[in-house]
Amino acid sequence: MNYRVQPTAQVDDSAEIGDGSSVWELAQIREGARLGEGCVVGRGAYVGTGVQIGNNVKLQNYALVYEPAELGDGVFVGPAVVLTNDHNPRSVDPEGKQKRGGDWEAVGVKVAEGASLGARSVCVAPVRVGRWAMVAAGAVVTKDVPDFGLVVGVPARRIGWVGRSGVKLVERADEPGVWECPQTGALHDEADGALTERAAGTR
């Protein structure tokens, strides 16, 4: 076993944990869940049945990732983040009978490579958070977030773009539609509400 699980954590025998991963106190990882290599699951975090998580993902303390969520490589999930799975939640059906597992259809949140979800943010399924996007602390995501999008508020709205470093991009004064990372100098092109990276070394 090339991963670490604290004694108070609950990891189902059918769950897969990648090499170099750590599961901390009181975390719960359910049946059929899969974590890649180098992941960190913080205290009290929950990973639902069959959830698929890539490599080098961080789930901070008390994050709740309900099935059928999918998290790409390098995703950051801040403290107390919630990824929901029921668009029309009810405890009972219209006749007042308690709903069971087969009485509703789970829908998932997909978080693409490198994206970050700030503390106490909520993603209301079904939504997709794009590659390297950033969701601000406390935001409530109710619609898809584009790649590199920076979203804030309730409901979340895009207020800018971020690069791979997580720093807000700045539009070049001499080149409208071209965005630059102040930290790395990486360039991005905006067209039709979407942002794409330029190849490394392209100016």
Secondary structure, DSSP 8 states (H G I E B T S, - for coil): --SEE-TT-EE-TT-EE-TT-EE-TT-EE-TT-EE-TT-EE-TT-EE-TT-EE-TT-EE-TT-EE-TT-EE-TT-EE-TT-EE---SS--SB-TTS-B--GGGS----EEE-TT-EE-TT-EE-SSEEE-TT-EE-TT-EE-S-B-TTEEEETTTTEEEEEB-TTS-B-EE-TTSTTEEE-TTT--EEEEETTEEEE--TT--
